[in-house]
Amino acid sequence: MASQLMKELMALIDEVPDKYDDFVGGMEVIMKKQDDEDIQKVIDFIKEDPTRRSDDIIEYLDELGI
């Protein structure tokens, strides 16, 4: 299931308006180490507001302790 969640997360990350290569690569590396629950939290966070920017997502990861 984690691989399906990762696919969904990375598809959402690819749609982030201000994405950049290091952000995309970093998200993939960091999130692969997380459990399904944390991956789902980040997916839900992005889906709540599809206009979220990379710094919003990074700040949310910090709030989660990731």
C-alpha positions as CSV (number, residue, x, y, z in Angstrom):
1,M,0.0,0.0,0.0
2,A,2.9,2.4,0.7
3,S,3.9,2.3,-2.9
4,Q,0.4,3.3,-4.0
5,L,0.3,6.1,-1.5
6,M,3.8,7.3,-2.6
7,K,2.6,7.3,-6.2
8,E,-0.3,9.5,-5.2
9,L,1.8,11.8,-3.1
10,M,4.4,12.2,-5.8
11,A,1.7,13.0,-8.4
12,L,0.4,15.7,-6.1
13,I,4.0,17.0,-5.4
14,D,4.4,17.2,-9.2
15,E,1.5,19.7,-9.3
16,V,2.8,22.0,-6.6
17,P,2.9,25.4,-8.3
18,D,6.5,26.4,-7.3
19,K,8.1,22.9,-7.3
20,Y,11.7,22.6,-8.0
21,D,14.0,19.6,-8.6
22,D,15.5,19.5,-5.1
23,F,12.1,19.8,-3.5
24,V,10.6,16.9,-5.5
25,G,13.7,14.7,-4.9
26,G,13.8,15.5,-1.3
27,M,10.2,14.8,-0.7
28,E,10.6,11.4,-2.4
29,V,13.6,10.5,-0.2
30,I,12.1,11.7,3.0
31,M,8.6,10.3,2.5
32,K,9.8,6.8,1.5
33,K,11.0,6.5,5.1
34,Q,7.6,7.4,6.6
35,D,4.7,5.1,7.5
36,D,1.4,5.0,5.6
37,E,-0.3,7.3,8.2
38,D,2.2,10.1,7.7
39,I,2.1,9.8,3.9
40,Q,-1.7,10.0,4.1
41,K,-1.5,13.1,6.3
42,V,0.7,14.9,3.8
43,I,-1.6,13.8,0.9
44,D,-4.6,15.1,2.8
45,F,-2.8,18.4,3.6
46,I,-2.1,19.0,-0.1
47,K,-5.6,18.0,-1.2
48,E,-7.1,20.5,1.3
49,D,-5.7,23.3,-0.7
50,P,-4.2,22.4,-4.1
51,T,-2.5,25.9,-4.3
52,R,-0.2,25.0,-1.4
53,R,3.4,25.9,-2.2
54,S,6.6,24.0,-1.4
55,D,7.3,26.1,1.7
56,D,3.8,25.3,3.1
57,I,4.5,21.6,2.6
58,I,7.9,21.8,4.2
59,E,6.5,23.7,7.2
60,Y,3.8,21.0,7.6
61,L,6.4,18.3,7.5
62,D,8.2,20.2,10.3
63,E,4.9,20.3,12.3
64,L,4.6,16.6,11.9
65,G,8.2,16.1,13.1
66,I,9.3,14.6,9.8
